[in-house]
Amino acid sequence: MTQGAGRVAAKRINDHVELVHVDNPDVVFEVPRHDWEAFTTAVKSGAFDLRTLEREAEENVA
């Protein structure tokens, strides 16, 4: 796995990329590989904030 922004790790699987919250590995966000470029563009532009995953992980634990 490679470290991404915040505390999220990315792992490429055959047809998708899994983003796993490092502090809560049960939280997995799957992005189809054909959407990966659009997804990373959205993250870089601020349209999608990876910190959202952290907040969702905290909410799901509570």
N, C-alpha and C positions, 0 to 999 in steps of 0.2 A: 504494500500500500504506500501511496505517496501522500505527504502532508499537504493539505490545501490551506485555504484561508481559514483563520480561526482555529477551532479544534475539530476539523473535519478531515477525514482521510478518504482518498479516492482509490477504488480498485476496479480495474477493467475486467469485465466478465464477457463472455462470447458476444452477446448482442446488446449489452448495456454496461453502464458504469454505475457502480454503487458508491454512494457517499455515506460514510459511516461516522457518526458522532463519536470522537475519540473517548470522551468521558462516559458515554452511554452506548456501547456497541450494539445494543438492541434497536437503536434508531437507525434505520437504513432508508436512504432516499435513492431510488433507481431512476436513471436517466438513459433512455434508449441511445445507443451509439450514434444513430443518424441524427439525433437532436443535440449531441454533445457540443458541437461548435456554437449553435444558437444559444445553448444554455450558458456556456462560458462567456459569450458576448454579453448576455443579460447580466451575469454576475459582475463582469468588469464595468459595465455601464451603470451599475447600481440598481437596475430594474429588479434584480433578485438578490437578496441579502442573505449570505450564508449564515449570518447570526440568527436568522429566523429558525434554522434547524436547532440551534442551541436553546432558544426559547421554547420551542416545541418539545424538545427532550426534557427540559425542566418541568414543563406542564404535564407531560405524560408520566413522569416519575411521581409527581405529587398526587 
